Amino acid sequence: MYASQRLGLKYFAAAIVFLGVMLVAGLAAAAAFVQPGVLLPFSITKIIHIDGLIVWLLMGFMGAVYWFLPGELGCETVGVKAGEVMFWILCAAVIVVFGVFVVVQYGAGDEFALWFINQGRKYVEAPRWAAIGVVAVLSVFAYNIVATALRARRMTGVLAVLMIDLVPLVALYFVAFPAIDNMSVDLYWWWWLVHMWVEATWEVLIGCIVALALMQLLNTPRRIVEIWLYIEVALVLGTGILGLGHHYFWIGTPTYWLGIGGLFSAFEPLPLLGMVVHAVYDAGTQHMKTTNRPSLYWMMAEAFGNFLGGGMWGFMMTLPQINLYSHGTQWTVSHGHFAFWGAYACGVLSVVYLAVQKARGGAEPAGSAWKWAFALLNIGMLGMVGALLMSGMAQAFYERAIGGSTLQAFIEAQSNPWFAQGMAVRLAFGFVFAAGYVCLVYDLLTMWRRKA
Amino acid sequence: MDELGRVPASVAGDPAFWRAGAISTTLVMLVVLAFLTIDSLDAIRAGGARVPAYTVINQEIGYAHDARLGHAMPVIGGEQLLFGRKYAPAEAQALIAKGKRVIQSRACIDCHTFFGNGAYYGPDLTKAWLDPAWRETWMPMTRQATREGAMVEFLMQPDRYPNWSRVMPNLGIDREEAIALVAYLKWMSAVDTNGFPANFAMMQQTRPAPSLSLADAGERAHTTHCAACHQADGLGVPGLFPPIASGEPFTAPERLLKPLIERGFYKDGKIVQGTVRQHLEIVLRGIPGTAMPGFGDRLDEATIAAIVTYQRNAFGNRSGDTVTADDVRAAR
């Protein structure tokens, strides 16, 4: 095994741990809707939940690339040592940042708070010192990939896409630093980071990772994989770059964004539909035969989850005429959960299974724990998504459409039985999801302990 | 292409063809985005076509339906000073900058939303300056004569002036920071948001239909006006909002218990049913120094009568009392 692959496994292990952290924070946040005022303030649990999401997915992505890179290029990754140092720095930084969130929580309205406690911008709450750390980690990651390709004097289509994608991955993160006075301008740039990472850069990155995984999982020919990847890039960026406009409906930006954002984001499901076709087609040509069923199942969950959660759930609320009512309600939360789960989480889990199997000699995963994990995690997620959608639609109706969007309308909608039931059901399915997580950890540890 | 218009397999099967497609599509989109960004940034600078200058905090800000657009728009009126002083452009800029840092340092966006972006645990703050709740709830509750005064008092001690079971935590906001926050919210309410959030403050308050029986009207009014704190089942929230159901235990700080004891609603650690006169007194005038606001100038006599009648006969309270609108009028 290459040192790069061992580093990849470390990233996977940390990713699964931080998935657990975000899960616990998520349960606490969900509970606050049912019974307010337990334990931490809602904002702190929410921050750890969404920042933990970013952390574990980024770790999963980096782990996947460190895992696949030597195989793709036929040589050891350049700078594995630096990558390893960065891994430990990242883990330590996340723990310190989360610790400060829990213990200190907030500072006074000055620069000190922004540098050392909390930047208070959604998804990029991490204080500036930690954001510098993220830039360093991503830079080393990018350098290692480019330097390895240069040393190997080899280039593949998948790697070329990956390397170009690294530029916006690092560059966009610089949006995490400034504190712009004007909220409209602040959010304008903030969406460049949040949308362009999640709905463009990350989609391309996971596309590359899925391409690399499919070649191993189903022996799909490289030519097919690369054609699909290019089509996906064209569709993702062709719809997603101006699809950015669906975040510019209500932040003060000009009215033309209603048309542009609505039109282009209506097409955003296309690449995701393409991915489903691609995955199903490939699996069909192989008659679903594989040596790693958990990984294939998660890959199928990725394809369908991305299309349904990202594509359909997003489409459902993206036209401005609907978004006026749905924006910023639990409807958004339903879409957010389903999309991140389908587009990224399932893909990372697929690669984790692939890597753990290879690291343990390639024997087919046995036992039924992986089935329990797969079923409970997906049922838990679907249950949460459905419950949130119910609450979100009730909220859009009672708070916005007939309530008039005031504080009183907000309170009345949140107290509405349909809304309240949805939140209780969401919490219940959160526990189902947590049970699935326990099965997942148990299964991965069992596979890991098996002799190579 | 052949005569049937089919693309030969040699091109469609060639990755280079699709690569060229991916690159050119991406470049075209990026160029379009660059032009739109230049235009948008000009429109949303403070003082641009859609975002007001920071000195708008010296003016009255209204919100009215625009028939041509089909949604409500901010209306900038004449001078209406904030905290009784007129801010020069540089002062207004400094105040807004301070307000933004308070918003970030307290991570307001991780409970609330701004322009609908953020977390969904607290209300959206886009038009918070215009929310009727400051006048209806917090001005009486904080005993302040102005909206901005009530906002400052609330922001400094949100846990002392709760209006709901989800109590905003005390985030150590000092007076200077609270003033900056209020200025920020006032400025933000004047941004043209294409009518978001929908129908803001444009809807009539739902009122009990006249044909409802007294009990139904009372239950509905209780749910609308009282249940956010005292809960629909009348059991309140431990430590914060007392139950209305007599016989229920309630523990809370002395500050909250004392007025209940004085008015005859609390004895030996439990809620007891006080007199009709005292009940009406509390509903009409609130309890000073606590979160309980007076409803005398917000609800009509029939609604208050329905609420008090309902509360005295629901949740296991069996007084048999019927309170009429005339009783309420007499108590006023």
Boltz contact constraints between the chains, C-beta under 6 A:
constraints:
  - contact:
      token1: [A, 36]
      token2: [B, 165]
      max_distance: 6.0
  - contact:
      token1: [A, 36]
      token2: [B, 166]
      max_distance: 6.0
  - contact:
      token1: [A, 41]
      token2: [B, 169]
      max_distance: 6.0
  - contact:
      token1: [A, 42]
      token2: [B, 111]
      max_distance: 6.0
  - contact:
      token1: [A, 42]
      token2: [B, 121]
      max_distance: 6.0
  - contact:
      token1: [A, 43]
      token2: [B, 107]
      max_distance: 6.0
  - contact:
      token1: [A, 43]
      token2: [B, 110]
      max_distance: 6.0
  - contact:
      token1: [A, 43]
      token2: [B, 111]
      max_distance: 6.0
  - contact:
      token1: [A, 46]
      token2: [B, 110]
      max_distance: 6.0
  - contact:
      token1: [A, 46]
      token2: [B, 119]
      max_distance: 6.0
  - contact:
      token1: [A, 47]
      token2: [B, 110]
      max_distance: 6.0
  - contact:
      token1: [A, 106]
      token2: [B, 105]
      max_distance: 6.0
  - contact:
      token1: [A, 106]
      token2: [B, 106]
      max_distance: 6.0
  - contact:
      token1: [A, 106]
      token2: [B, 171]
      max_distance: 6.0
  - contact:
      token1: [A, 107]
      token2: [B, 105]
      max_distance: 6.0
  - contact:
      token1: [A, 109]
      token2: [B, 101]
      max_distance: 6.0
  - contact:
      token1: [A, 109]
      token2: [B, 102]
      max_distance: 6.0
  - contact:
      token1: [A, 109]
      token2: [B, 105]
      max_distance: 6.0
  - contact:
      token1: [A, 109]
      token2: [B, 177]
      max_distance: 6.0
  - contact:
      token1: [A, 113]
      token2: [B, 105]
      max_distance: 6.0
  - contact:
      token1: [A, 118]
      token2: [B, 107]
      max_distance: 6.0
  - contact:
      token1: [A, 119]
      token2: [B, 104]
      max_distance: 6.0
  - contact:
      token1: [A, 120]
      token2: [B, 104]
      max_distance: 6.0
  - contact:
      token1: [A, 120]
      token2: [B, 105]
      max_distance: 6.0
  - contact:
      token1: [A, 120]
      token2: [B, 107]
      max_distance: 6.0
  - contact:
      token1: [A, 122]
      token2: [B, 109]
      max_distance: 6.0
  - contact:
      token1: [A, 122]
      token2: [B, 118]
      max_distance: 6.0
  - contact:
      token1: [A, 157]
      token2: [B, 15]
      max_distance: 6.0
  - contact:
      token1: [A, 179]
      token2: [B, 104]
      max_distance: 6.0
  - contact:
      token1: [A, 181]
      token2: [B, 96]
      max_distance: 6.0
  - contact:
      token1: [A, 181]
      token2: [B, 97]
      max_distance: 6.0
  - contact:
      token1: [A, 181]
      token2: [B, 100]
      max_distance: 6.0
  - contact:
      token1: [A, 182]
      token2: [B, 46]
      max_distance: 6.0
  - contact:
      token1: [A, 183]
      token2: [B, 114]
      max_distance: 6.0
  - contact:
      token1: [A, 183]
      token2: [B, 188]
      max_distance: 6.0
  - contact:
      token1: [A, 184]
      token2: [B, 44]
      max_distance: 6.0
  - contact:
      token1: [A, 184]
      token2: [B, 51]
      max_distance: 6.0
  - contact:
      token1: [A, 185]
      token2: [B, 44]
      max_distance: 6.0
  - contact:
      token1: [A, 226]
      token2: [B, 15]
      max_distance: 6.0
  - contact:
      token1: [A, 227]
      token2: [B, 15]
      max_distance: 6.0
  - contact:
      token1: [A, 227]
      token2: [B, 18]
      max_distance: 6.0
  - contact:
      token1: [A, 230]
      token2: [B, 18]
      max_distance: 6.0
  - contact:
      token1: [A, 230]
      token2: [B, 19]
      max_distance: 6.0
  - contact:
      token1: [A, 230]
      token2: [B, 22]
      max_distance: 6.0
  - contact:
      token1: [A, 231]
      token2: [B, 18]
      max_distance: 6.0
  - contact:
      token1: [A, 233]
      token2: [B, 22]
      max_distance: 6.0
  - contact:
      token1: [A, 234]
      token2: [B, 21]
      max_distance: 6.0
  - contact:
      token1: [A, 234]
      token2: [B, 22]
      max_distance: 6.0
  - contact:
      token1: [A, 234]
      token2: [B, 25]
      max_distance: 6.0
  - contact:
      token1: [A, 237]
      token2: [B, 26]
      max_distance: 6.0
  - contact:
      token1: [A, 238]
      token2: [B, 25]
      max_distance: 6.0
  - contact:
      token1: [A, 241]
      token2: [B, 29]
      max_distance: 6.0
  - contact:
      token1: [A, 241]
      token2: [B, 33]
      max_distance: 6.0
  - contact:
      token1: [A, 242]
      token2: [B, 29]
      max_distance: 6.0
  - contact:
      token1: [A, 250]
      token2: [B, 115]
      max_distance: 6.0
  - contact:
      token1: [A, 250]
      token2: [B, 116]
      max_distance: 6.0
  - contact:
      token1: [A, 250]
      token2: [B, 193]
      max_distance: 6.0
  - contact:
      token1: [A, 250]
      token2: [B, 194]
      max_distance: 6.0
  - contact:
      token1: [A, 250]
      token2: [B, 196]
      max_distance: 6.0
  - contact:
      token1: [A, 251]
      token2: [B, 115]
      max_distance: 6.0
  - contact:
      token1: [A, 252]
      token2: [B, 44]
      max_distance: 6.0
  - contact:
      token1: [A, 252]
      token2: [B, 50]
      max_distance: 6.0
  - contact:
      token1: [A, 252]
      token2: [B, 51]
      max_distance: 6.0
  - contact:
      token1: [A, 252]
      token2: [B, 191]
      max_distance: 6.0
  - contact:
      token1: [A, 253]
      token2: [B, 40]
      max_distance: 6.0
  - contact:
      token1: [A, 253]
      token2: [B, 44]
      max_distance: 6.0
  - contact:
      token1: [A, 254]
      token2: [B, 40]
      max_distance: 6.0
  - contact:
      token1: [A, 254]
      token2: [B, 43]
      max_distance: 6.0
  - contact:
      token1: [A, 324]
      token2: [B, 198]
      max_distance: 6.0
  - contact:
      token1: [A, 325]
      token2: [B, 198]
      max_distance: 6.0
  - contact:
      token1: [A, 327]
      token2: [B, 116]
      max_distance: 6.0
  - contact:
      token1: [A, 328]
      token2: [B, 113]
      max_distance: 6.0
  - contact:
      token1: [A, 328]
      token2: [B, 116]
      max_distance: 6.0
  - contact:
      token1: [A, 328]
      token2: [B, 124]
      max_distance: 6.0
  - contact:
      token1: [A, 400]
      token2: [B, 198]
      max_distance: 6.0
  - contact:
      token1: [A, 404]
      token2: [B, 199]
      max_distance: 6.0
  - contact:
      token1: [A, 404]
      token2: [B, 201]
      max_distance: 6.0
  - contact:
      token1: [A, 404]
      token2: [B, 202]
      max_distance: 6.0
  - contact:
      token1: [A, 404]
      token2: [B, 203]
      max_distance: 6.0
  - contact:
      token1: [A, 405]
      token2: [B, 197]
      max_distance: 6.0
  - contact:
      token1: [A, 405]
      token2: [B, 198]
      max_distance: 6.0
  - contact:
      token1: [A, 405]
      token2: [B, 200]
      max_distance: 6.0
  - contact:
      token1: [A, 406]
      token2: [B, 131]
      max_distance: 6.0
  - contact:
      token1: [A, 406]
      token2: [B, 201]
      max_distance: 6.0
  - contact:
      token1: [A, 407]
      token2: [B, 123]
      max_distance: 6.0
  - contact:
      token1: [A, 407]
      token2: [B, 131]
      max_distance: 6.0
  - contact:
      token1: [A, 407]
      token2: [B, 133]
      max_distance: 6.0
  - contact:
      token1: [A, 410]
      token2: [B, 123]
      max_distance: 6.0
  - contact:
      token1: [A, 411]
      token2: [B, 164]
      max_distance: 6.0
  - contact:
      token1: [A, 411]
      token2: [B, 228]
      max_distance: 6.0
